[in-house]
Amino acid sequence: MGVDVKAGYLLVMIFFASLATCMAKALPKPHDRVTYYIDPQLGNDKNNGTTLKAAWKTFAPTAMLTLSAGDQLNIIKPGIFHETLVIHASGTKQRPVKITFAPGKYDIYADKAVKKQFNISNTNDDPLGLKSIVLYIEHSNNVVISARGARIVLRNKMIETCIDSSRDVTIKGIAFDYARPTVSELTVTDVGTHFADLKINRDSKYIVKNDTLLWVGEGRSSKPGWYWQELNLQTDELKRKSLNLQNVKFKERRRGSIRAVFETNPGFLKGNIYQNRDVTRDCGGMFLQRSRNITLSNVRIYYMHGMGVVSQFCNNITIDSLSVKPDKKSGRTCAAWADILHFSGCRGKIQVSNSYLSGANDDAINVHGTFLRIIGKPAQNQLKVRFMHDQTYGFNAFESGDSVQLVHAGSLQPFGHNVVTTAVQLTPREILLTFKDPVSDGVLPDDVVENTTYTPQVHIFNTTITRIPTRGILVTSPRNVLIDHNRFLHTQMSAILIADDAKSWYESGDVRDVHIHNNQFINCGEPVISIHPENEVSNGFIHRNISVINNRFYMTGKQLFALKSTENINLEGNTIYIKEKMSLQSMIKLTDCSNVKTGSNKVINY
């Protein structure tokens, strides 16, 4: 090769190398990971937040951020906050957005918090009221929040975590509590003919004025209402109780010790603990809506106000190693103002595992859909429908493409199926549905419609349910339901209830594949398992394919199962411990049921 050729070749190589460099400069660079810091002790919100020395002081700057793949937000010290931690993030599976909390106590006040109006299922006593939020994840994806050792202490009524229109969000290790829980507690230390001595829990702030007891909290005060719960520490049974304190006079003996004076004891028993709350449904403990692939892992809830962890129109929820119980050091016995886990109109898979659910004022787990009443037929392919219960309305329960079934309210029998093309919310209670096909002419007054797309698979396992005044698990879903290797302790009502109603709470619908296997039921309310659709007319089976196999029942009464309007029931391989000599058949009540198998069960007297 000659010199001129070599020179030309070299010039060509230089040209292409230069061109490649220019093209590389012209192309956008991958996003460089940014780490932000919050230091409530030494930070300053005028800083840029991107170094330890230039950390922010409060949560306020986070509301202006949109975090990208690989970004991190580190709260490096605990402290006092008055704002909501707002997360707007767009991570990826490979590079999620990460938020970390340093261990320690975080006191959260609501005065500068984000406040939003939400219509939360089963929680509508204050539908227009603004709800304050502690942790707000909105329109985000691929977010991981790690907070091992962090304890969030609320100083006002607030939603502890709201996940709104987001996906692929994991929260792990965080703990929530209230400085002043919205349930007040006292212990009866002594009872006489006309008095009861009451020891008030240290977190239940109060005043006594003019012989009247007032519960006081941060920004609120109220007289003790009629609704109480009574915990017997000897039997570990928690039950609801009505106490009329209208003619009771209260005298403070010393701080934390009160004497109740009366002509007739309203119901105080020595040694028992009493819980009291305002029954207004105005908030949710956590609120998940229109979100998917949500995981709560190793979360501790020492106390939450409102209807518990409410998941509404969500897709795929995993809850693992959730602990709901008060801190032993607090001396409190109540951890949840109402339900613990409440799933309304969800789809995909709901999984609850390795958890401890206790100290509630209502059910431990409730999984249901919602019936809406048919109130009009504007066109052959249209229906106007209405939310009927005062506690559930204000959101659109349908989307384009959703499958629905029409159900006769009296018999709870489906009589038509269709697919939604449009759903227009006319008012907070009424929705206009347009369907792919004409609607059946067989609609009767009070008939209802159910969204069958938003019905989930359910798997609940390795979980303890205790100190529950009502039911352990309620579930009504037509998809596969598996309840296995759980412990139910002293539920005041049925440990498991499968209902379905279109007249009271309007919680739908029928079940078709339920497996209750390898659980322990210890001294639960009876019937221990109740299959009780609330149909007024018997016109065919409502529930079907229910198996109750290899469970252990420790009975206090005489009724094991009660089943109604159900076919294909398999009750086999169970062991029943009972004091009285009774046959298995006498412990089972069947009403309009078919194909019931009861082989290989053992009844053991003790």
Helices and strands as residue ranges (DSSP letters): H 3-26, E 35-38, G 60-64, E 67-68, E 72-75, E 80-81, E 85-87, E 89-90, E 97-101, E 104-108, E 115-117, E 130-138, E 141-146, E 150-154, E 159-164, E 167-172, E 175-178, E 183-191, E 195-200, E 206-209, E 212-217, E 220-222, E 227-232, E 237-242, E 249-254, E 257-261, E 273-277, E 286-289, E 292-297, E 300-301, E 309-312, E 315-320, E 323-324, G 328-330, E 341-344, E 347-353, E 356-358, E 365-370, E 372-376, E 382-386, E 403-407, E 414-425, E 430-435, E 448-451, E 457-461, E 464-466, E 473-475, E 481-484, E 487-489, E 494-498, E 507-508, E 514-517, E 520-522, E 525-531, E 543-549, E 552-554, E 561-564, E 566-572, E 575-578, G 585-587, E 588-591, E 594-597, E 602-605
